[in-house]
Amino acid sequence: MKTLARKKARTARPARGDHARGARNGGLGGPGAPGVALLLVVLLGLSALAGVRVEPGPPAYAAGDIADADVVARRDFLVEDISSTLAKRRGAADAQPPVFDLSTDARRALDAAVREVFASLAAASPEALEDVRWQIAEDLNSEISKATLDLWRREDFQNLVLGRVLPWVGDQLDRGIVADADDLARHPHGIVLRNLAADEETMIADTETVTDLEHLRAALAAFLKDDLKKTLTVRKAVWSLVGPVLEPSLTLNREETRARGDLAMAAVRPVYFHIRQGEILVRHGEAVTLEQQVKLQAMAAESPRSVTVLPAGGIFVLAALMALGLPLCRRARLCPPLNGRDYVLLAALAVVFCGGAKFLALVGGPLTLGSPVLTKEIIPYSLPLAGASGVAAMFFPLVTCFFVTLLLAFFCAHILGGGLTLFSFLFAGGLVYAFVIKRAESRKELLASVLPLLAGLSLAWVGANLLEYQGMAHALAGWAYVLSGGFVSLVLLLALSPMAEYLLGYTSRFRLMELMSLEQPLLQELMVSAPGSYHHSLVLSNMVEAGARAIGANPLLARVAALYHDVGKVTKPLYFIENQMGGENRHDKLVPSMSALILTSHIKQGVELARAHKLGTEIEDLIRQHHGTMLISFFYHKACEQAEARGEAPPREDEFRYPGPKPQTKEAGLLLLADAIEASSRTLVDPTPSRLKGHIEKIVKKIFSDGQLDESALTLKDLHELSEVFLRILTGIFHQRIEYPGGDSPQLREDARARTEYRPEPAFVDAPPAAEAASEPRSGHRPEQDPTGQSCPADARDAGTVLKFTKRRGTR
């Protein structure tokens, strides 16, 4: 009856695990119909983007092409005469009069400079007069004689300058004075005089009415001679003072003039010439001119287009067959299944890179116009599709990267209008980068990955160029585009991978290396609150890392998961035996069901802490699965004994099992095995190598027989390798100590020989007899000291076949 009940419980437990996974998979992280629907929508969209053809009616020729047939206008239409329009607009800009700003700064500067000279002369002593003369000459940048200086010092001269000359010159400046009248001769349409002080504009059609500095000097001399009746000496002295500091009050405003010219050009309507129906635009055999090219483009724009959808259907069928490789690989256990988050990332990569391919297809033609070397066939080779493969390699296994690169290369080659050569180039470059990124262990290596990528792309370009060789100039130009695409691939990888981590919750190997630091706040809290669990996690991390390397799992992910797998114990550390430090065991005062509930609660609390500290869904899943649905044997049997003593029915096993689910990956199965073995090995009083070996085999047999590894992809060969690795590490931990003088005894020597004894055993042996099994507690096994609560003396009485994962020494 017990055996039948155990079988029924085992049959029911996978369904319970599947139900738990289904509840989690309802969100973004779960596979199913939403992810498949998203994949189909993306395939349909990309097929339409790559396969729908818009067929223009008339042929299109570029300037310099030789027409292979007559091209006749099918209808009347207008074509813009670009050269005439440009000439007309330039004429409108030239006809726009320039803008000159009239400023009062020149008058104020003149008045201030003259008064400063007079003030310097009035303050100078007779002894310092010569120095003042030289200083004024330096300031005016003009030679000043002693006679002129003496005339400037006279009061009647100063009154003349301040009272009559400066007001007259100021009036002339207010009307507008330019530096040179010859500059105005270049503006036959006049100028616009803009008075900044009065905010007024005046159109001056006749520029000859505008005075320059040279004419102002002559007018000032005439004013002094005719109106004021001054001598030549006085007139020269006045100009010697005023001329050097006189500045024009009219200056050209180039920015405003340019802006008004642009407005004038924009206001000009294009010039069109009329094309009549039946007019021959290009004759057969003649070279197409630029004007004829414009006419052909205008006719193509006016002509109706036909849409072809049949190629899109063919592309969708082929792409769907390629995408079918993903579920087939999952069935063959070559790669894990894709979940909703994975489909979102793949859809985003497809949209970004196929959209980039469409952009290159649109701009490729205009970029190559007029170039004798660049052709429309070269531009597609600059597509940085390797960046998509690099991003996929950051988060997916190589098999998944293979199909992602295959699909994207297939779509991009069709979008760009390339054939098998372009597809092969894109596919080869993407695969090379996926392999390179998989080997990168640091961000420095990630940056250096561009070098092998450039080498791989260069080799792929050599092969593609040899298939369609068009000369050395064509090859070098294409190589430059290929190298630019490689550098852009690295930039896209560095830009998109952090976005995927942040937005979709992925955990890259670089994030794992950051989490592996023992300075992380969560690990620090574990060390302070639960030091025993912290030490257990450190030992376990070494075990799982070595085990992962032995069976080909992810050692970095396994190590980080081992460090964080028991973080849920920080909330109730003293309810776990490793943190009690020989003190009171709080479970002695609790009923077994409550003790089991406390033990299982650290799973949920660990997942919540991992989510709060953003450790990533991978770490959360491994924390959730690291106990599977295993039975907490110690408290279960304790509850059975209490129920039997009270005459009650025994409790259900499900109440004393961890919530699960069972391990879904190699890393999760490895973590479960290592955790159970390391924790239970602490209960051995005398852990000799032979006892450790038997203990490891017993724990592995128990977990394997309980079906906990059924969904983890671990094989019997993997279990054999893990048993050897765990034995080697635990033997190193529980190594033999040096025996000091006086402590030697025959019993100690016998124990020392037992610790180092290692005898090869057959792969499978029958279970030991009942009497031999009953004597097993003599090994010193104390189940109450097991932190997981899974050890129990009843384990030694399990019937069945004992799995022995042993190997002869020296064989590998």
Residue, then its C-alpha position, 0 to 999 in steps of 0.5 A: m500500500k505504501t509503494l502504491a501510494r508513493k507511485k500515485a504521489r509521484t504521478a500527481r507531482p509533475a502535474r502540480g509542477d506543470h500547473a505551477r509553470g503554467a501559472r507563471n507562463g501566463g505573463l511575459g515570461g511564459p511560452g504558448a499561444p501569445g509567443v507563437a502568434l507574435l512570431l507569425v505576425v512578425l514573419l507575415g510583416l517581414s514577408a510583406l516587407a521583403g516580398v511585396r513588389v511595386e512595379p512602375g510602368p515606364p523604365a527608369y534610366a539614370a544620366g549616362d545610361i544607354a536607352d535600350a528602347d524608345v520611351v514615349a510619354r503616355r500622358d500629358f504631364l508637367v516637369e519642373d525645369i530645375s535649372s530654370t527654376l534655380a536661375k530664377r530663384r538666384g535672380a530673385a535673391d540678387a534683386q533683393p536689396p541689401v540691408f544696412d543698419l543705421s546706428t548712433d554709436a558712431r556719433r557718440a564714439l566721436d564725441a567721447a574721443v574728442r572730449e577725452v583728447f581735450a581733457s588730457l590736454a587740459a590736465a597736462s602740465p607744461e613739463a608733461l606736454e611732450d609725453v601727452r603729445w606722443q600719447i595722443a598720437e599713439d591713440l589716434n595713430s597719426e602724427i601730431s605736431k607741436a603747432t597742432l597740439d598748441l592749436w588744440r589747446r586754445e580755448d577758441f579752437q575747442n569751442l569751435v570743435l565742440g560747438r560747431v564741428l561735432p554737431w555738424v558731423g553728428d548730423q551727417l552721421d545721423r543721415g548715414i555714412v558708409a566706409d566706401a561708396d564703391d561698395l554701394a555700386r555693387h547694389p544697383h537695385g538700391i539698399v534698405l536703410r534700417n534705423l535701429a533706434a527708431d525701428e524704421e526702414t527706408m528704401i534708398a534706390d539711388t545709392e549715389t546719395v549716400t555719403d562715404l567718409e571721403h566725401l564727408r571730409a571734403a564737405l567738412a572742409a567746405f563747411l569750415k572754409d565757406d560757412l565758418k571762414k576758417t584758415l587752412t591751418v585750422r581746417k587741417a587741425v580740425w581734421s587731424l582731430v576728427g578724422p582718425v576717430l570718425e567711423p561709418s554709421l551705416t554697416l551691412n547686415r549680412e545675416e538679415t540680407r541673407a535671410r531676406g534673400d532666402l525668403a525671396m527665393a522661396a517665394v519664386r514658383p518653379v518653372y515647368f515645361h509641358i510634356r505632351q502625350g506621345e512625345i519621345l523622351v528618350r530614343h533607342g541607343e542614345a545616352v540619357t542626359l540629366e534633363q531626360q532623367v528628370k523627365l523620366q522620373a516625373m513620368a514614373a511618378e505620374s504613372p500608375r503602379s501595380v502591386t505583386v504579392l505572390p513573392a511575399g507568400g513564397i517568402f512566408v512559407l520558406a521563413a516558416l519552415m526555417a522557424l520550425g527549426l526552433p521547436l524541433c530543436r527543443r524537442a531534440r533537447l538541443c536548445p531551451p524553449l522560447n518564452g514570451r520575453d524571447y519572442v518580444l526580443l526576437a521581434a524587436l531585432a527583426v523589426v530593427f534590422c529588417g527596417g535598416a535593410k529597407f532603409l538601405a534599399l531606399v537610399g542605395g540608389p541615390l547614394t550611388l548616382g554619379s559614382p563610377v565605383l559605388t553601385k547598388e550591389i555594394i551598399p547592402y554589404s554594409l548592413p550590420l546584421a552581425g549586431a543582431s546575432g551578437v545580441a542574440a548570442m548574449f542571451f540565447p544558446l548557439v542553436t537558437c542564434f543559428f536559426v535567428t541569423l538564418l531567418l534575418a539573413f534570409f529576409c534582409a537578402h530579399i529586402l535588399g534585392g540580393g541573391l544567394t551571395l548576399f544571403s551567404f555573406l550576411f549569414a556567415g558574418g552573423l554566425v562568426y559574431a555569435f561564436v565570438i560573443k559566446r566566448a567573451e567573458s568581460r566587457k573588454e573582450l566584448l569590445a575586442s570582439v570587433l577584430p575577429l568580426l572584421a576579419g570574418l567579414s573581410l573573408a566573407w567579402v573576399g568570397a562574395n567578390l570572387l563570385e562576382y568580380q568587377g575589378m579592384a576598385h569595386a572590391l576596395a570600395g565594397w571592403a570599406y563598406v563591409l568594415s563600416g558595417g562591422f563597426v556599426s554592428l559593435v555599436l548596435l550590440l553595445a546599445l541594444s544589449p543593455m536595453a534588452e537587459y533593462l526592459l525585458g529582464y535578461t541577465s547577461r554574463f556581465r551582469l552575472m559577474e557583477l552579481m558574483s561580487l561578494e560586496q553585493p548588498l544582498l550577499q552582505e545581508l546574508m553574511v551578517s544575518a545568516p552566516g551559516s547559510y552564507h558559508h554554505s552558499l560559498v562552498l556550494s558555489n565552488m561545487v556547482e561551478a566545477g560540476a557545470r564545467a564537467i557536464g557542459a552547463n553554464p558555470l557562471l550562472a550556476r555559481v551565481a545562483a548558488l551564492y543567492h539560492d538561500v537568500g530567503k533565509v535572511t528573514k528567519p535565519l535561526y530556524f535553520i540549523e546551520n545558523q543556530m551555532g549550537g544554540e537552541n533548536r527552535h523546531d523543538k517547540l514547533v509541530p512538524s507541519m509548521s517546521a516544514l512550512i518555515l523551511t519551504s517559505h525560504i523559497k518564496q522569500g528568496v524569489e521575492l528578494a531576488r526580484a526586489h534586487k533585480l537579480g534577473t529571471e534566470i536567478e529567480d527560476l534557479i532559486r525557485q527550483h533548487h529544491g524541486t518538489m523534494l520531500i522534507s523527510f525528517f519532519y515528515h517521518k516525525a509527523c508520521e510517528q506523532a500521528e501513529a502515537r496518537g492513533e491518527a491517519p498519517p499526514r499527506e506527503d504533499e504537505f511536506r514537499y517543497p513547492g517546486p517546480k522540478p529543475q527545468t535546466k541542467e544548472a537547476g538540477l546541478l544546484l539541487l544535487a549539490d545543495a542536498i549533498e553538501a547540506s547532508s554531508r555536514t551530518l557525517v561525524d567521520p566523513t572519510p572519502s569512502r563514506l563521502k562516496g557512499h553518501i553522495e551515491k545515496i543522495v543522488k540515487k534518492i533524488f534520481s528515484d524521486g523523479q526530481l531530475d526528469e525535466s532537467a536534461l541531466t543524463l546518467k553520464d552527467l550524474h557520474e561526472l557530478s559524483e566524481v566532482f563532488l567527491r573530489i571537492l568534499t574530500g578536500i573540504f573534509h581532508q585528513r588533519i596531521e596527527y600530533p605526537g602522542g595522539d597516535s593509536p591503532q584506531l586512529r591509523e585505521d580511521a586514516r586508512a579508511r578516509t583515504e581508501y578508494r575501491p572501484e565498484p561496479a556500475f549497478v549493484d543490488a541493494p544491501p541486505a536489511a541487516e547491513a542497511a540497519s547498521e548504517p547509522r554507525s557511520g555517524h549520520r545525524p539526520e536532525q543536523d541536515p539544513t534541508g530537513q531531507s535526511c532521515p534514517a528511513d532512507a536507509r530502508d528504501a527498497g530498490t536498486v542502488l545506483k552506483f556512479t563510479k569509475r575505475r581510477g585512471t580512466r577518463 
